Amino acid sequence: DGGSGGSGGGSGGGGGDDSSRATIDVQLHVFDPSDHVAQWMADAVRWNRLPANVHYHHIGIGKLDGVVTHNGATYDARRLHTLMDEIGVAAIDVLKLNIEGAAGGV
């Protein structure tokens, strides 16, 4: 029958009581060493537009722990494994990277 999405009819896409839906505890960690992103994130926190489950880290992800220079900019970087240890994350369910031409450095 194609599946109706549960009792009470409908496709599960609208209306009704959402109390039966599972709650997922998602923690989002954002790592970006650029100053413009740091300012944007600081503004988001100041204006209370950043959910409590979003954590910003003003640091880059790289192939080594230390100072990295890329496109004339110098910034701190950590290996993904090091960052996971530092923030207490044992596993990653989803990883999205925007490496902007630094593929060899990650």
Backbone bond lengths (Angstrom), bond angles and torsions (degrees), N, CA, C in turn:
res aa  C-N    CA-C-N  psi(-1)  N-CA   C-N-CA  omega(-1)  CA-C   N-CA-C  phi
1 D - - - 1.442 - - 1.510 112.01 -
2 G 1.307 118.17 -0.04 1.459 120.07 178.31 1.507 112.53 88.62
3 G 1.332 118.29 -11.04 1.462 120.61 177.90 1.504 112.40 78.46
4 S 1.313 116.30 124.66 1.464 119.68 -178.68 1.506 112.52 -95.39
5 G 1.321 118.91 -7.12 1.458 119.95 177.33 1.510 113.39 88.27
6 G 1.311 119.06 12.07 1.465 119.69 175.99 1.502 111.53 127.88
7 S 1.332 115.58 178.42 1.459 120.17 -178.48 1.511 110.31 -72.24
8 G 1.305 115.13 159.61 1.458 119.71 179.38 1.506 112.81 89.45
9 G 1.330 117.75 3.97 1.455 121.18 177.15 1.516 111.93 76.09
10 G 1.288 114.83 -175.58 1.463 120.24 178.53 1.510 111.63 78.55
11 S 1.316 114.48 175.04 1.456 120.17 -177.14 1.516 111.83 -100.24
12 G 1.310 118.40 4.63 1.445 120.69 -179.45 1.506 112.58 82.64
13 G 1.321 117.29 5.14 1.453 120.37 -175.12 1.500 114.99 -96.96
14 G 1.306 119.53 -7.14 1.451 116.15 -177.97 1.502 112.94 -162.12
15 G 1.311 115.47 152.51 1.456 121.76 175.62 1.498 113.52 67.03
16 G 1.303 115.34 177.31 1.453 120.59 174.99 1.504 113.42 82.33
17 D 1.316 113.55 -176.99 1.446 122.77 -177.41 1.521 109.84 -87.95
18 D 1.323 117.78 123.57 1.460 122.32 -179.76 1.527 112.68 -86.70
19 S 1.324 118.70 4.63 1.461 121.15 -174.48 1.522 112.87 -64.61
20 S 1.321 118.82 -19.96 1.460 120.85 -178.91 1.525 112.24 -85.83
21 R 1.312 118.28 -8.22 1.462 121.21 -179.34 1.525 110.23 -76.58
22 A 1.307 115.19 143.29 1.467 120.71 179.89 1.524 110.06 -71.89
23 T 1.307 115.50 145.96 1.451 121.90 174.96 1.518 108.12 -96.99
24 I 1.308 115.78 130.72 1.453 121.19 -179.59 1.527 108.27 -111.96
25 D 1.328 116.74 126.37 1.452 121.63 178.17 1.521 108.12 -88.22
26 V 1.316 116.35 101.12 1.453 121.99 -177.76 1.523 108.64 -107.97
27 Q 1.310 115.75 130.27 1.451 121.72 173.51 1.524 106.85 -115.79
28 L 1.318 116.56 124.18 1.460 122.13 -178.62 1.521 108.66 -108.61
29 H 1.331 115.91 120.31 1.459 121.45 178.30 1.525 107.93 -109.86
30 V 1.318 116.15 124.81 1.462 123.20 -179.51 1.524 107.37 -109.16
31 F 1.327 116.10 124.93 1.460 121.60 177.86 1.518 107.90 -117.61
32 D 1.328 116.92 118.87 1.462 120.79 178.74 1.520 108.08 -154.88
33 P 1.327 117.25 122.65 1.464 119.75 -177.02 1.526 114.69 -84.84
34 S 1.328 118.14 -6.68 1.460 119.91 -174.02 1.528 112.03 -75.24
35 D 1.325 114.99 142.40 1.463 120.91 -177.17 1.522 112.39 -66.59
36 H 1.336 118.16 -35.27 1.465 119.02 -178.74 1.529 111.19 -66.93
37 V 1.324 117.71 -34.53 1.464 120.37 176.64 1.529 109.40 -71.30
38 A 1.322 117.11 -38.78 1.474 120.82 177.90 1.523 110.12 -59.18
39 Q 1.327 117.55 -41.87 1.468 120.71 179.40 1.523 110.91 -67.90
40 W 1.325 116.71 -41.24 1.462 120.47 179.21 1.525 110.43 -62.47
41 M 1.317 116.95 -43.19 1.466 120.76 179.72 1.520 111.14 -66.94
42 A 1.335 117.55 -39.73 1.470 121.00 177.65 1.527 110.21 -62.06
43 D 1.327 116.72 -40.93 1.467 120.70 177.04 1.525 110.72 -64.12
44 A 1.324 117.25 -41.95 1.467 121.25 179.84 1.525 110.60 -61.65
45 V 1.326 117.09 -40.98 1.462 120.77 177.92 1.533 109.78 -65.87
46 R 1.330 116.24 -46.00 1.467 121.23 -178.30 1.534 110.95 -61.11
47 W 1.301 117.83 -36.84 1.467 121.76 -177.71 1.525 111.63 -91.32
48 N 1.329 117.16 9.44 1.465 122.65 179.81 1.522 112.79 56.99
49 R 1.314 116.58 36.65 1.464 121.08 178.51 1.515 112.59 -104.41
50 L 1.309 116.21 11.20 1.451 120.32 -179.14 1.520 108.30 -114.11
51 P 1.325 117.61 115.62 1.465 119.64 -179.77 1.528 111.26 -59.93
52 A 1.315 116.00 154.63 1.460 121.70 -177.42 1.529 112.83 -62.78
53 N 1.323 117.39 -20.78 1.462 119.82 -178.64 1.532 113.10 -89.61
54 V 1.338 117.77 5.79 1.463 121.73 178.45 1.525 108.43 -105.56
55 H 1.326 115.52 126.22 1.461 121.34 -176.52 1.528 108.60 -123.79
56 Y 1.324 116.23 120.51 1.464 121.01 -178.88 1.524 109.91 -99.31
57 H 1.341 115.54 136.09 1.457 122.38 178.38 1.530 107.62 -126.24
58 H 1.329 116.84 118.47 1.463 122.14 -177.91 1.530 109.01 -82.09
59 I 1.325 115.18 70.25 1.458 122.33 -178.20 1.528 108.14 -157.32
60 G 1.311 116.27 152.75 1.455 120.03 179.42 1.520 111.89 -97.59
61 I 1.311 115.90 163.58 1.457 122.46 173.99 1.530 106.83 -102.85
62 G 1.315 116.83 127.67 1.456 120.30 -177.25 1.509 112.34 -142.56
63 K 1.323 115.57 -173.91 1.464 119.66 -178.87 1.520 112.30 -88.59
64 L 1.343 117.42 -0.94 1.451 121.51 176.71 1.530 109.64 -147.56
65 D 1.313 115.58 162.80 1.457 121.42 176.14 1.523 107.82 -93.82
66 G 1.319 116.91 119.85 1.460 120.00 178.95 1.509 111.97 149.78
67 V 1.312 115.33 -159.26 1.457 122.31 -178.53 1.522 109.13 -88.26
68 V 1.329 116.48 132.92 1.457 123.53 -177.37 1.520 108.68 -125.32
69 T 1.321 116.52 143.21 1.457 121.47 173.88 1.521 108.06 -115.13
70 H 1.340 115.45 127.76 1.462 121.24 179.49 1.520 108.53 -142.14
71 N 1.326 116.76 125.77 1.468 122.77 -179.29 1.523 112.01 51.83
72 G 1.324 116.48 40.14 1.458 121.25 177.13 1.516 115.52 82.67
73 A 1.324 117.84 -5.54 1.465 121.67 179.21 1.526 109.44 -102.20
74 T 1.316 115.85 139.98 1.461 121.42 177.98 1.514 108.50 -111.20
75 Y 1.317 116.10 133.28 1.456 120.06 -179.23 1.522 110.73 -152.94
76 D 1.331 115.19 163.41 1.460 121.15 175.83 1.521 109.16 -78.87
77 A 1.315 115.20 142.19 1.464 121.14 177.97 1.521 109.40 -140.06
78 R 1.304 114.98 155.53 1.453 122.37 176.07 1.522 108.29 -137.05
79 R 1.326 116.07 151.43 1.449 120.77 171.53 1.529 107.55 -68.26
80 L 1.311 116.51 151.32 1.460 120.83 -178.44 1.525 110.76 -56.47
81 H 1.313 117.30 -42.76 1.462 121.81 179.76 1.538 110.01 -59.34
82 T 1.328 117.61 -43.00 1.466 121.73 179.26 1.519 110.83 -62.91
83 L 1.330 117.18 -45.16 1.465 120.80 179.19 1.521 111.33 -62.27
84 M 1.314 116.67 -41.33 1.462 119.78 178.67 1.523 110.64 -60.26
85 D 1.335 116.73 -43.31 1.458 120.46 177.38 1.527 111.16 -62.81
86 E 1.347 116.87 -42.98 1.461 121.55 -177.22 1.527 112.67 -64.32
87 I 1.326 117.46 -36.61 1.476 119.44 -177.45 1.521 112.78 -98.86
88 G 1.328 116.69 -0.98 1.455 120.51 175.98 1.512 114.78 76.29
89 V 1.322 117.09 37.01 1.466 121.94 177.99 1.522 108.25 -106.43
90 A 1.327 116.10 121.27 1.461 120.87 -177.46 1.527 112.59 -86.91
91 A 1.333 117.22 -29.20 1.467 121.07 -177.00 1.517 109.76 -146.95
92 I 1.309 115.32 151.51 1.465 122.48 177.36 1.519 107.82 -114.94
93 D 1.327 116.65 128.15 1.463 120.57 178.10 1.523 111.49 -89.39
94 V 1.330 117.24 -36.66 1.457 122.03 179.55 1.526 107.48 -138.85
95 L 1.334 116.56 134.22 1.458 121.66 178.50 1.512 108.04 -129.88
96 K 1.327 116.21 125.52 1.462 121.83 177.64 1.513 107.20 -124.05
97 L 1.315 117.07 124.23 1.450 121.19 179.66 1.523 110.15 -118.48
98 N 1.325 116.52 137.13 1.448 122.86 169.88 1.514 105.20 -117.64
99 I 1.317 117.15 96.04 1.450 120.86 -170.37 1.529 113.98 -94.50
100 E 1.320 116.85 -6.24 1.462 123.09 172.27 1.519 113.81 40.36
101 G 1.313 117.01 56.96 1.457 121.47 175.15 1.515 115.40 85.12
102 A 1.321 118.16 4.46 1.461 121.17 -178.69 1.517 112.24 -104.92
103 A 1.323 117.66 29.27 1.464 121.07 -175.25 1.513 113.05 -54.65
104 G 1.315 117.60 -36.24 1.456 120.62 179.93 1.508 113.23 -70.18
105 G 1.335 117.04 -18.26 1.449 121.15 -177.15 1.512 114.40 -97.84
106 V 1.312 116.65 3.20 1.466 118.90 -178.60 1.515 109.21 -118.09
